[in-house]
Amino acid sequence: MLTKKVGITFLFLVLWSFAFARPAYAYLDPGSGSYIFQLIVASLIGILFAVRLFWGKIKMFFKNIFSKQDSDEHNTES
């Protein structure tokens, strides 16, 4: 319930900021584009590294979730 309120508030603030945005008159040079590209690539590599590092824990987490659901379904069918 709290996350729904936070999400709605965040969406409202984003839409509010787009509705009343002013022109920035800013300049993005090629170096800025390169920096943004580097940030995106580094983030993706970091995420992939974290997933690989914790793959066993992630797999066990989902295995536990689905095995509980399967056992619950078998108990209700009987």
N, C-alpha and C positions, 0 to 999 in steps of 0.2 A: 504494500500500500504506500509506504514512504517513497519507494523508488518510482512509483507511478507519479506521485506529486512532484518529485524532483525532476523527472523527465518532462512533465508538462510545463513546469516552470522554466526549465532550460530551453525548451522549444519556443515558449512565449518570448523569452529574452532574445533569442536568435532572430525570430521574426520581427520583433520590435526594432532591433538594431538594423535589419535590412530595410525596414520601412522608412527609417529616418537617417539613412546613411548620407554622408556628404562626400563630394568628390575629394580624393586624396592628393591629386596632382603629384604623384610619386613616380619615381623612375626605378625600374628594375633592370640593372645591367646584366650582361651574360654571366658574370661572376656570381650573381645572386641566384640565377637559375641553376648553375652548377652546384652551388652550395645546397639548394633545396633538393636536387637530385641525389647528392651524397647523403643527406639526412634520410631520405626515403630508402635508399639502398641499405644504409647502415641499420635502419630500423628493421627492415625485412630480414637481414642476416642475423640480427640480434634475436628476433622472434624465433627464427628457425633454430638457432643455437639453443635457446631456452627450451623449446619443445623437444629437441634431441636429448638435452641434458636430463629432462624430467619425464621422458617418454614412458618409462616403467610405471611411474606414479600415476601418470595420466591414464594409461591403459588399465591399471588396477581400479582407478576411480570409476571409469565407465563400466568396467566389468562388474563391480559391486552394485552399481545402480541398476544395470540390466538384469543381473541375477536376482536381485530383490524383487524386481517387477515380475520376472518369470515365476518365482516361487509364490508371489501373491496371486498371480493368475491361476496357478495350479491349485492353490488352496480354495479359491472361490468357485472353481469348476466342480470340485468334489462334493 
